[in-house]
């Protein structure tokens, strides 16, 4: 099949000014601190201490003398969620760069064309960061006001604002990267319909954000400690997290599916043309029947060829990650039992 011509011009427009923008601050933090996971651990401990000091009766010391499930669960939730999100915000863009490097041989882009795309994966314009942080703060204030109340639980309100700010900044980065991979998959790949495994890095780039972000949902039952169950305001966070995860996985695979479908259709057209010529020469060529049989078998294989390079192990892993949050949601009672075991039955 003829190779596609380079299509770097439409892709270059997707990077905009991001190729020369500052490195996204969680990525910069990861690069500056050599110990993996340390930024998230520090942030989680700071948030946990601060929220317990603000909301828990008796402050941090009161957790050991007279623990209260509701403020403790909220503090644990925000500490864990912010710590995980900070680590994901750094890990996912850096891993996307490695995926792009792995795909180099399957792309129609030259190294000079790939370089700004690779750079854009870990960068975010300062203005965009500030705008989305402000949007997140506004949403967080509204969410806190409608839920825990700004005055009744100021620590939980602060955690809500911080989580929305970081989620908005991270979300715009992940969606931007997903759009970039979607354009690469649609316009700048050399898909082979009979060898979809060569494009597995696209699947990794799509599934990784979904799987990691979905793991955040496992923390939400901490918000339910000492509460009767889910309410409208407690569902806002899980639904927003789910929407972000689905957008991050759908966008790049949607673009790749279009490119693979066009490649398969082009190959089928070539085979159909060869089959027509084979029928015309069937009476005059003794070997035409064998070639025709091979072409018919090839056409059947092409018709069954997938339009996405999804491996069964990858799907199974994705389903497992999706099942874990659901298991934890239904295991709220188990979480309460564990905390009661640690801090006593009065929790």
ABEGO torsion letter per residue (X at the ends): XBBBBBAAAAAAAAAEAAAABBBBAAAAAAAABABBGAAAAAAAAAAAAAAAAAABBGEAAAAAABBBAAAAAAAAAAAAAAAAAAAAAAAAAAAAAAAAAAAAAABABBAAAAAAAAAAAABBBAAAAAAAAAAAAAAAAAAAAABAEAAABAAAAAAAAAAAAAAAAAAAAAAAAAAAAAAAAAAABBBBAABAAAAAAAAAAAAAAAAAAAAAAAAAAAAABGBAEBBAAAAAAAAAAAAAAAAAAAAAAAAAAAAAAAAAAAAAAAAAAAAAAAAAAAAABAAAAAAAAAAAAAAAAAAABBABBBBAAAAAAAAAAAAAAAAAAAAAAAAAAAAAAAAEAAX
